Amino acid sequence: MSADKRIPVTEETHKTLHDLKEPGQTYDDLLTELAQLRRRQELAARFEEMDESREKFVPLDDV
């Protein structure tokens, strides 16, 4: 593992993270989990946009 880094957060953010953290889970593990969740949500949103745009296309056979 690389050197530890400090990420400044407000007391409110620290409390929120602390409340989300499972017993025995590190903050690193929690932040990794949250980052993965964010990536999945962004990917799902892209797929949803693609699916919505599909409705705008007409099959070539219909042209």
DRENPA-3360 file (N, C-alpha, C; in nm, 2 decimals, always signed):
BEGIN
1 = MSADKRIP = +0.08/-0.12/+0.00/+0.00/+0.00/+0.00/+0.09/+0.12/+0.00 ~ +0.05/+0.23/-0.07/+0.13/+0.35/-0.08/+0.12/+0.43/+0.05 ~ +0.19/+0.53/+0.05/+0.19/+0.62/+0.17/+0.05/+0.67/+0.20 ~ +0.02/+0.70/+0.33/-0.11/+0.75/+0.36/-0.12/+0.89/+0.32 ~ -0.24/+0.93/+0.28/-0.27/+1.07/+0.23/-0.38/+1.12/+0.32 ~ -0.38/+1.25/+0.34/-0.48/+1.31/+0.42/-0.58/+1.38/+0.33 ~ -0.71/+1.36/+0.35/-0.81/+1.43/+0.28/-0.89/+1.51/+0.37 ~ -0.88/+1.64/+0.36/-0.95/+1.73/+0.46/-1.10/+1.73/+0.43;
9 = VTEETHKT = -1.18/+1.70/+0.53/-1.33/+1.70/+0.52/-1.38/+1.78/+0.64 ~ -1.50/+1.83/+0.63/-1.57/+1.90/+0.74/-1.61/+1.80/+0.84 ~ -1.64/+1.85/+0.96/-1.68/+1.76/+1.07/-1.81/+1.68/+1.03 ~ -1.90/+1.75/+0.96/-2.03/+1.69/+0.92/-2.00/+1.58/+0.82 ~ -1.91/+1.60/+0.72/-1.87/+1.49/+0.63/-1.81/+1.38/+0.70 ~ -1.72/+1.40/+0.79/-1.66/+1.30/+0.87/-1.76/+1.22/+0.95 ~ -1.86/+1.28/+1.01/-1.96/+1.21/+1.08/-2.04/+1.12/+0.99 ~ -2.08/+1.18/+0.87/-2.15/+1.10/+0.77/-2.08/+0.98/+0.73;
17 = LHDLKEPG = -1.95/+0.99/+0.70/-1.86/+0.88/+0.66/-1.85/+0.78/+0.77 ~ -1.84/+0.83/+0.89/-1.83/+0.74/+1.01/-1.96/+0.66/+1.03 ~ -2.07/+0.73/+1.01/-2.20/+0.66/+1.02/-2.22/+0.55/+0.91 ~ -2.16/+0.58/+0.79/-2.17/+0.48/+0.68/-2.08/+0.36/+0.69 ~ -1.97/+0.38/+0.76/-1.87/+0.28/+0.78/-1.92/+0.16/+0.86 ~ -1.89/+0.04/+0.81/-1.93/-0.08/+0.89/-1.82/-0.11/+0.99 ~ -1.86/-0.18/+1.10/-1.75/-0.21/+1.20/-1.64/-0.29/+1.13 ~ -1.52/-0.25/+1.16/-1.40/-0.32/+1.10/-1.36/-0.27/+0.97;
25 = QTYDDLLT = -1.45/-0.19/+0.90/-1.42/-0.14/+0.77/-1.33/-0.01/+0.78 ~ -1.23/+0.00/+0.70/-1.15/+0.12/+0.70/-1.21/+0.23/+0.62 ~ -1.17/+0.35/+0.64/-1.22/+0.46/+0.56/-1.18/+0.44/+0.41 ~ -1.06/+0.38/+0.39/-1.01/+0.35/+0.26/-1.11/+0.26/+0.19 ~ -1.15/+0.15/+0.26/-1.25/+0.06/+0.20/-1.38/+0.13/+0.17 ~ -1.43/+0.21/+0.26/-1.55/+0.28/+0.25/-1.55/+0.37/+0.13 ~ -1.44/+0.45/+0.11/-1.43/+0.54/+0.00/-1.41/+0.47/-0.13 ~ -1.35/+0.36/-0.13/-1.34/+0.27/-0.25/-1.47/+0.22/-0.29;
33 = ELAQLRRR = -1.55/+0.18/-0.19/-1.69/+0.13/-0.22/-1.77/+0.24/-0.27 ~ -1.76/+0.36/-0.22/-1.84/+0.47/-0.26/-1.80/+0.51/-0.40 ~ -1.67/+0.51/-0.43/-1.63/+0.55/-0.57/-1.68/+0.45/-0.67 ~ -1.68/+0.32/-0.64/-1.73/+0.21/-0.73/-1.88/+0.23/-0.75 ~ -1.95/+0.26/-0.64/-2.09/+0.29/-0.66/-2.12/+0.40/-0.75 ~ -2.04/+0.51/-0.73/-2.06/+0.63/-0.82/-2.03/+0.59/-0.97 ~ -1.93/+0.51/-0.99/-1.89/+0.47/-1.13/-2.01/+0.39/-1.19 ~ -2.06/+0.30/-1.11/-2.17/+0.22/-1.16/-2.29/+0.30/-1.19;
41 = QELAARFE = -2.32/+0.40/-1.11/-2.44/+0.49/-1.13/-2.42/+0.57/-1.26 ~ -2.30/+0.62/-1.28/-2.27/+0.69/-1.40/-2.28/+0.61/-1.52 ~ -2.23/+0.48/-1.52/-2.24/+0.39/-1.63/-2.39/+0.35/-1.66 ~ -2.47/+0.33/-1.55/-2.61/+0.30/-1.57/-2.68/+0.42/-1.63 ~ -2.64/+0.54/-1.60/-2.70/+0.66/-1.65/-2.67/+0.67/-1.80 ~ -2.55/+0.64/-1.84/-2.51/+0.64/-1.98/-2.59/+0.54/-2.06 ~ -2.60/+0.42/-2.00/-2.68/+0.32/-2.07/-2.83/+0.36/-2.09 ~ -2.88/+0.42/-1.99/-3.02/+0.48/-1.99/-3.03/+0.58/-2.10;
49 = EMDESREK = -2.93/+0.67/-2.11/-2.93/+0.77/-2.22/-2.93/+0.70/-2.36 ~ -2.84/+0.60/-2.37/-2.83/+0.53/-2.50/-2.96/+0.46/-2.53 ~ -3.03/+0.40/-2.43/-3.15/+0.33/-2.45/-3.26/+0.43/-2.50 ~ -3.26/+0.55/-2.44/-3.36/+0.65/-2.47/-3.34/+0.70/-2.61 ~ -3.21/+0.71/-2.65/-3.18/+0.76/-2.79/-3.21/+0.66/-2.89 ~ -3.21/+0.53/-2.86/-3.25/+0.43/-2.95/-3.39/+0.45/-3.01 ~ -3.48/+0.50/-2.93/-3.61/+0.52/-2.97/-3.62/+0.63/-3.08 ~ -3.52/+0.71/-3.10/-3.52/+0.81/-3.20/-3.47/+0.76/-3.34;
57 = FVPLDDV = -3.41/+0.64/-3.34/-3.36/+0.58/-3.46/-3.47/+0.50/-3.53 ~ -3.47/+0.50/-3.66/-3.56/+0.42/-3.74/-3.48/+0.31/-3.81 ~ -3.53/+0.19/-3.81/-3.46/+0.08/-3.88/-3.45/+0.11/-4.03 ~ -3.34/+0.08/-4.09/-3.32/+0.11/-4.23/-3.43/+0.05/-4.32 ~ -3.48/-0.07/-4.28/-3.59/-0.13/-4.36/-3.71/-0.04/-4.36 ~ -3.73/+0.05/-4.27/-3.85/+0.14/-4.26/-3.83/+0.27/-4.33 ~ -3.71/+0.29/-4.39/-3.69/+0.42/-4.46/-3.72/+0.41/-4.60;
% end
